Amino acid sequence: MQYYTFRVLFADGTFYYARKTSHSELPPECDGYYGTPVTHKAKWETTIHCKDEIVLYQTFEEMAVAETALIRPHLDNPLCLNECCGGWLSLDKITQIGKDNVRLKRGWFSISTEQRREIGKEVGSRMKEEQKGIFGMTREEKRELGIRNGERCKTTGTGVCSLSPERRTEIGLNVFERKLGVHALTTEERQNNARKASMQKWISTHPDFEPYVSTAAGLSHWQRARGIPVSYRKKLEVQG
């Protein structure tokens, strides 16, 4: 019995990691097995490929753990043909599943907008009552989650980070014309919100600088002028 992992390397630079439990007496490079791909199957028929990075293991468990360690760092690499590993999916695969669900009206997309709103309200209320999900997190944990998600959007170019300046301007004008968000508020409501914002103070928490207290906007200006990431801050309790 042989347990081994390997990489299939294609002539165009793409690659695929796989594992094999082999009963063959032939060495891994000669047993004729090149993986069992679920996606990109045509690549094996149209592109010259070979095995490399072959590693033998003593047990199935060792082999399975090693395969996961090989694939996960490359899941979002455009040259990697693996789309999933140990319950993890690549961003391309997640996007494809989302588009398929929209097109085929599956799951969440099979119900009406009104039904989605009702479900959202019901689930949100229940989670708030039971202090689960984001409602079970401390303020610091929520802040860290926001920073982590923001950095991921920057790195992957997703969400708002995928929009061009022109597209952002277009969205802003659309929100203004449709009277959404802040534009749906009356003048009095905006003034009240502005007063509340001016009362709310934040403090810089960067260890290399003396603490500095200001409004959210004022602290952002102060931190940027000193090259301090704006994530180094803490909201103070509103006084009065």
Kinemage of the C-alpha trace (Angstrom):
@kinemage 1
@onewidth
@group {chain A} dominant
@subgroup {mainchain}
@vectorlist {calphas} color= white
{ca met a 1} P 0.000 0.000 0.000
{ca gln a 2} L 1.330 3.442 -0.948
{ca tyr a 3} L 0.111 6.824 0.280
{ca tyr a 4} L 1.389 9.852 -1.569
{ca thr a 5} L 0.654 13.426 -2.602
{ca phe a 6} L 1.757 14.977 -5.869
{ca arg a 7} L 1.409 17.968 -8.117
{ca val a 8} L 0.233 17.787 -11.712
{ca leu a 9} L 2.169 20.436 -13.621
{ca phe a 10} L 0.753 21.618 -16.962
{ca ala a 11} L 2.670 23.045 -19.905
{ca asp a 12} L 0.817 26.378 -19.613
{ca gly a 13} L 1.981 26.907 -16.005
{ca thr a 14} L -1.192 25.817 -14.236
{ca phe a 15} L -1.018 23.091 -11.596
{ca tyr a 16} L -3.164 20.757 -9.525
{ca tyr a 17} L -2.475 19.011 -6.197
{ca ala a 18} L -3.828 15.523 -5.521
{ca arg a 19} L -3.320 12.466 -3.354
{ca lys a 20} L -3.421 8.741 -4.008
{ca thr a 21} L -3.874 5.556 -2.004
{ca ser a 22} L -2.260 3.080 -4.371
{ca his a 23} L -2.326 -0.709 -4.407
{ca ser a 24} L -0.046 -0.760 -7.427
{ca glu a 25} L 3.519 -2.015 -7.190
{ca leu a 26} L 4.576 0.626 -9.704
{ca pro a 27} L 6.289 3.775 -8.404
{ca pro a 28} L 3.936 6.799 -8.192
{ca glu a 29} L 5.408 8.509 -11.251
{ca cys a 30} L 4.580 5.455 -13.376
{ca asp a 31} L 1.149 4.326 -12.118
{ca gly a 32} L -0.786 6.448 -14.623
{ca tyr a 33} L -2.849 8.340 -12.026
{ca tyr a 34} L -3.064 12.125 -12.470
{ca gly a 35} L -5.864 13.041 -10.094
{ca thr a 36} L -9.666 13.044 -10.268
{ca pro a 37} L -10.607 16.658 -11.041
{ca val a 38} L -14.164 17.876 -10.549
{ca thr a 39} L -13.585 21.138 -12.390
{ca his a 40} L -11.279 21.977 -15.319
{ca lys a 41} L -11.470 18.367 -16.543
{ca ala a 42} L -10.760 19.399 -20.132
{ca lys a 43} L -7.306 20.574 -19.090
{ca trp a 44} L -6.168 16.964 -18.633
{ca glu a 45} L -7.243 16.164 -22.215
{ca thr a 46} L -5.932 19.267 -23.980
{ca thr a 47} L -2.701 20.232 -22.219
{ca ile a 48} L 0.558 18.341 -21.754
{ca his a 49} L 1.130 17.532 -18.097
{ca cys a 50} L 3.361 15.540 -15.764
{ca lys a 51} L 3.712 14.613 -12.102
{ca asp a 52} L 6.163 16.314 -9.800
{ca glu a 53} L 6.614 17.074 -6.066
{ca ile a 54} L 5.764 13.456 -5.215
{ca val a 55} L 5.934 12.746 -1.449
{ca leu a 56} L 5.303 9.364 0.218
{ca tyr a 57} L 3.626 8.918 3.632
{ca gln a 58} L 3.255 6.107 6.132
{ca thr a 59} L -0.477 6.532 6.814
{ca phe a 60} L -3.621 7.820 5.136
{ca glu a 61} L -4.032 10.470 7.854
{ca glu a 62} L -0.567 11.908 7.203
{ca met a 63} L -1.287 12.036 3.482
{ca ala a 64} L -4.683 13.754 3.930
{ca val a 65} L -3.257 16.438 6.246
{ca ala a 66} L -0.371 17.066 3.846
{ca glu a 67} L -2.719 17.490 0.871
{ca thr a 68} L -4.728 20.120 2.734
{ca ala a 69} L -1.542 21.980 3.659
{ca leu a 70} L -0.458 21.960 0.011
{ca ile a 71} L -3.734 23.195 -1.470
{ca arg a 72} L -5.024 25.861 0.928
{ca pro a 73} L -2.285 28.469 0.334
{ca his a 74} L -2.982 28.264 -3.408
{ca leu a 75} L -6.816 28.197 -3.473
{ca asp a 76} L -7.051 31.755 -4.824
{ca asn a 77} L -4.004 31.480 -7.065
{ca pro a 78} L -5.254 31.880 -10.671
{ca leu a 79} L -2.806 29.170 -11.779
{ca cys a 80} L -4.122 26.617 -9.273
{ca leu a 81} L -6.796 24.284 -10.666
{ca asn a 82} L -7.943 23.083 -7.228
{ca glu a 83} L -11.218 24.815 -6.334
{ca cys a 84} L -11.894 23.311 -2.909
{ca cys a 85} L -10.106 21.629 -0.031
{ca gly a 86} L -11.310 20.371 3.319
{ca gly a 87} L -14.503 22.431 3.198
{ca trp a 88} L -12.702 25.562 1.917
{ca leu a 89} L -13.674 26.980 -1.470
{ca ser a 90} L -11.743 29.315 -3.729
{ca leu a 91} L -13.172 32.798 -4.344
{ca asp a 92} L -13.772 31.837 -7.983
{ca lys a 93} L -15.796 28.810 -6.902
{ca ile a 94} L -17.805 30.817 -4.372
{ca thr a 95} L -18.563 33.416 -7.056
{ca gln a 96} L -19.597 30.729 -9.524
{ca ile a 97} L -21.935 29.077 -6.991
{ca gly a 98} L -23.488 32.462 -6.192
{ca lys a 99} L -24.103 33.227 -9.863
{ca asp a 100} L -25.572 29.750 -10.422
{ca asn a 101} L -27.905 30.211 -7.452
{ca val a 102} L -29.113 33.547 -8.839
{ca arg a 103} L -29.574 32.135 -12.349
{ca leu a 104} L -31.358 28.967 -11.201
{ca lys a 105} L -33.235 30.739 -8.376
{ca arg a 106} L -31.955 28.321 -5.748
{ca gly a 107} L -31.950 28.675 -1.974
{ca trp a 108} L -32.114 32.303 -0.820
{ca phe a 109} L -32.819 33.465 -4.377
{ca ser a 110} L -35.922 31.289 -4.703
{ca ile a 111} L -37.938 33.511 -2.367
{ca ser a 112} L -39.326 37.025 -2.813
{ca thr a 113} L -37.742 40.228 -1.504
{ca glu a 114} L -40.520 40.563 1.066
{ca gln a 115} L -39.886 37.040 2.358
{ca arg a 116} L -36.161 37.758 2.641
{ca arg a 117} L -36.858 40.895 4.674
{ca glu a 118} L -39.161 39.030 7.050
{ca ile a 119} L -36.638 36.234 7.521
{ca gly a 120} L -33.859 38.771 8.070
{ca lys a 121} L -35.878 40.612 10.725
{ca glu a 122} L -36.863 37.388 12.491
{ca val a 123} L -33.334 35.945 12.512
{ca gly a 124} L -31.803 39.290 13.512
{ca ser a 125} L -34.209 39.710 16.429
{ca arg a 126} L -33.613 36.173 17.652
{ca met a 127} L -29.822 36.497 17.444
{ca lys a 128} L -29.960 39.808 19.322
{ca glu a 129} L -32.091 38.293 22.084
{ca glu a 130} L -29.824 35.239 22.395
{ca gln a 131} L -26.618 37.301 21.992
{ca lys a 132} L -25.366 35.166 19.118
{ca gly a 133} L -23.301 35.977 16.047
{ca ile a 134} L -22.215 39.603 15.846
{ca phe a 135} L -24.445 40.404 18.843
{ca gly a 136} L -22.358 38.041 20.968
{ca met a 137} L -19.118 39.817 20.119
{ca thr a 138} L -17.419 42.490 22.169
{ca arg a 139} L -16.822 45.942 20.681
{ca glu a 140} L -13.150 45.056 20.247
{ca glu a 141} L -13.996 41.792 18.451
{ca lys a 142} L -16.334 43.648 16.088
{ca arg a 143} L -13.615 46.187 15.353
{ca glu a 144} L -11.064 43.451 14.644
{ca leu a 145} L -13.550 41.668 12.378
{ca gly a 146} L -14.139 44.872 10.428
{ca ile a 147} L -10.417 45.465 10.020
{ca arg a 148} L -9.838 41.884 8.881
{ca asn a 149} L -12.669 42.007 6.346
{ca gly a 150} L -11.486 45.379 5.073
{ca glu a 151} L -7.946 44.113 4.562
{ca arg a 152} L -9.267 41.058 2.735
{ca cys a 153} L -11.315 43.262 0.398
{ca lys a 154} L -8.207 45.335 -0.359
{ca thr a 155} L -6.076 42.241 -0.988
{ca thr a 156} L -8.608 40.454 -3.183
{ca gly a 157} L -10.033 43.562 -4.861
{ca thr a 158} L -13.581 42.661 -3.869
{ca gly a 159} L -16.531 44.646 -2.514
{ca val a 160} L -16.126 48.404 -2.611
{ca cys a 161} L -12.415 47.921 -3.396
{ca ser a 162} L -13.378 46.415 -6.755
{ca leu a 163} L -15.157 49.608 -7.843
{ca ser a 164} L -13.530 52.285 -9.958
{ca pro a 165} L -13.749 55.952 -8.796
{ca glu a 166} L -16.245 56.555 -11.598
{ca arg a 167} L -18.448 53.687 -10.444
{ca arg a 168} L -18.383 54.932 -6.846
{ca thr a 169} L -19.416 58.400 -8.016
{ca glu a 170} L -22.232 56.872 -10.048
{ca ile a 171} L -23.493 54.934 -7.019
{ca gly a 172} L -23.311 58.068 -4.872
{ca leu a 173} L -25.382 60.060 -7.355
{ca asn a 174} L -27.903 57.243 -7.579
{ca val a 175} L -28.270 57.174 -3.787
{ca phe a 176} L -28.735 60.964 -3.761
{ca glu a 177} L -31.360 60.926 -6.527
{ca arg a 178} L -33.332 58.117 -4.884
{ca lys a 179} L -33.164 59.781 -1.456
{ca leu a 180} L -31.562 56.783 0.235
{ca gly a 181} L -29.399 56.559 3.356
{ca val a 182} L -28.456 59.933 4.784
{ca his a 183} L -30.309 61.646 1.937
{ca ala a 184} L -33.580 60.239 3.285
{ca leu a 185} L -33.181 62.254 6.500
{ca thr a 186} L -34.738 65.620 7.130
{ca thr a 187} L -32.578 68.681 7.836
{ca glu a 188} L -33.442 68.425 11.538
{ca glu a 189} L -32.453 64.739 11.669
{ca arg a 190} L -29.114 65.481 10.009
{ca gln a 191} L -28.448 68.315 12.455
{ca asn a 192} L -29.221 66.022 15.401
{ca asn a 193} L -26.902 63.357 14.014
{ca ala a 194} L -24.146 65.944 13.503
{ca arg a 195} L -24.500 67.095 17.121
{ca lys a 196} L -24.252 63.506 18.339
{ca ala a 197} L -21.174 62.924 16.166
{ca ser a 198} L -19.472 66.041 17.542
{ca met a 199} L -20.103 64.777 21.090
{ca gln a 200} L -18.639 61.336 20.336
{ca lys a 201} L -14.891 61.229 20.971
{ca trp a 202} L -12.238 58.743 19.853
{ca ile a 203} L -8.724 58.152 21.154
{ca ser a 204} L -5.663 57.026 19.207
{ca thr a 205} L -4.240 53.748 20.584
{ca his a 206} L -1.006 53.449 18.589
{ca pro a 207} L 1.756 52.439 21.057
{ca asp a 208} L 4.386 54.710 19.473
{ca phe a 209} L 2.403 57.931 19.928
{ca glu a 210} L 0.896 59.784 22.858
{ca pro a 211} L -2.893 59.285 23.125
{ca tyr a 212} L -4.816 61.866 21.120
{ca val a 213} L -8.551 62.486 21.524
{ca ser a 214} L -10.823 63.989 18.880
{ca thr a 215} L -13.932 63.351 16.820
{ca ala a 216} L -13.849 60.453 14.352
{ca ala a 217} L -13.019 62.744 11.421
{ca gly a 218} L -10.537 64.821 13.423
{ca leu a 219} L -8.699 61.743 14.654
{ca ser a 220} L -8.527 60.311 11.120
{ca his a 221} L -6.906 63.547 9.892
{ca trp a 222} L -4.426 63.549 12.805
{ca gln a 223} L -3.483 59.883 12.307
{ca arg a 224} L -3.042 60.111 8.532
{ca ala a 225} L -0.775 63.132 8.941
{ca arg a 226} L 1.508 60.930 11.072
{ca gly a 227} L 1.225 57.778 9.006
{ca ile a 228} L -0.786 55.943 11.664
{ca pro a 229} L -3.308 53.352 10.395
{ca val a 230} L -6.788 54.584 11.297
{ca ser a 231} L -7.558 51.176 12.817
{ca tyr a 232} L -5.563 52.260 15.900
{ca arg a 233} L -8.443 53.904 17.725
{ca lys a 234} L -10.986 53.353 20.440
{ca lys a 235} L -14.386 54.941 20.907
{ca leu a 236} L -14.847 56.737 24.216
{ca glu a 237} L -18.114 56.875 26.077
{ca val a 238} L -20.279 59.834 25.079
{ca gln a 239} L -20.184 62.493 27.763
{ca gly a 240} L -23.294 64.351 28.664
